[in-house]
Amino acid sequence: MAIIVNLDVMMAKRKMSLNELSEKVEITLANLSNLKTGKAKAIRFTTLDSICKALACQPADILEYTDK
């Protein structure tokens, strides 16, 4: 099982920096960076909700499943 995090893609589409998203979502840069690079093992629904609001996107725009 592999979950791919496409947060960097959505941030680029919205022309938003990691710092700007961190401020809007009120999450530390370190935690957001871990999520962006795929190092995070979990994400809270409240955090995902905040990210989706800030980027005006759906969870499927950020998270992708692949069986490879």
Buried (B, 14 or more C-beta within 10 A) or exposed (E): EEEEBBBBBBBEEBEBEBEEBBEBBEBEEEBBBBBBEEEBEEBEEEBBEBBBEBBEBEEEBBBEEEEE
